[in-house]
Amino acid sequence: MIVSQHGEPLPDMTDKEYPQLLATVAADGQTISCVLACDGKVIPAGTSIIEALDFMYKFMWIFLLKYHPGLSGFYKFLQFSVYKLSYGKERPSSTVVEVTKLFNM
């Protein structure tokens, strides 16, 4: 995720291997807008970080995009614990199960 101050030039996000989120924030720290960049396209993703993460996860699931290796644990947590999704014989890791228990999900 990239955070940019309102009025600053936007960074180039079109040549990334994985989808990227860009959040534009006002001087007071309030999120103004979020966009998702993927395959050279920029798509509006909402007006809050939560809404943008939700949009990005669903976008990745629908288009069967691979999880970024550094974030796969986070995405697996969302997949199994928040969205209750499974694919084929895939099962949650023991770490995801432990974190889910901590949050009583």
C-alpha positions in Angstrom: 0.0 0.0 0.0 1.2 3.4 -0.9 0.0 6.5 1.0 0.2 9.9 -0.8 -0.6 13.4 0.6 -3.4 15.1 -1.3 -1.9 17.3 -4.0 1.4 15.4 -4.3 2.2 13.8 -7.7 1.1 10.2 -7.8 3.8 7.5 -8.1 3.9 5.2 -11.1 2.1 2.0 -10.1 1.5 0.5 -13.5 4.5 -1.9 -13.7 4.0 -4.0 -10.6 3.7 -7.7 -10.5 0.9 -7.7 -7.8 -2.0 -5.3 -7.4 -1.1 -2.1 -5.5 -3.3 0.1 -3.4 -2.8 3.9 -3.3 -4.5 5.9 -0.6 -4.6 9.7 -0.9 -4.9 11.5 2.5 -5.6 15.1 3.5 -3.3 17.1 5.7 -5.3 16.0 8.8 -4.8 12.3 8.0 -8.3 11.6 6.7 -8.5 9.3 3.7 -9.8 11.1 0.6 -9.7 8.3 -1.9 -8.2 4.9 -2.7 -7.4 3.3 -6.0 -6.2 -0.1 -7.1 -3.6 -0.4 -9.8 -3.3 -3.7 -11.6 -2.1 -4.6 -15.1 -1.6 -1.0 -16.1 -5.1 0.0 -15.1 -6.2 2.2 -12.2 -9.6 1.4 -10.6 -11.4 3.4 -7.9 -11.4 1.4 -4.7 -13.4 3.5 -2.2 -12.9 6.3 0.3 -11.5 4.3 3.3 -8.6 1.9 3.8 -11.0 -0.8 5.0 -13.2 -0.4 1.9 -10.1 -0.5 -0.3 -8.7 -3.6 1.3 -12.0 -5.3 0.9 -12.2 -4.3 -2.7 -8.6 -5.5 -3.4 -9.1 -8.8 -1.7 -12.3 -9.5 -3.7 -10.7 -8.4 -6.9 -7.8 -10.8 -6.3 -10.2 -13.7 -5.5 -12.4 -13.1 -8.5 -9.5 -12.9 -11.0 -7.5 -15.7 -9.2 -4.5 -13.5 -8.7 -1.7 -15.0 -6.6 -1.0 -13.5 -3.2 2.2 -11.5 -2.7 4.6 -13.8 -0.9 5.2 -11.3 1.9 1.5 -10.9 2.5 0.2 -14.4 2.0 -0.4 -15.0 5.7 -2.5 -11.9 5.9 -4.5 -12.9 2.8 -4.9 -16.4 4.0 -6.3 -15.0 7.3 -8.8 -12.9 5.3 -9.7 -15.9 3.1 -10.4 -18.4 5.8 -11.4 -16.3 8.8 -13.1 -13.2 7.5 -14.6 -14.3 4.2 -14.9 -18.0 5.0 -13.6 -19.0 1.5 -11.9 -22.2 0.5 -10.6 -23.4 -2.9 -10.1 -27.1 -3.7 -8.3 -28.9 -0.9 -6.7 -25.8 0.5 -6.9 -25.5 4.3 -5.9 -22.8 6.7 -2.4 -23.0 8.2 -1.9 -23.6 11.9 -0.9 -19.9 12.3 -4.2 -18.7 10.7 -6.2 -21.1 12.9 -4.3 -19.7 16.0 -4.9 -16.1 15.1 -8.6 -16.8 14.4 -9.0 -18.3 17.8 -7.4 -15.2 19.4 -10.1 -13.0 17.8 -12.9 -15.5 18.6 -13.9 -15.6 14.9 
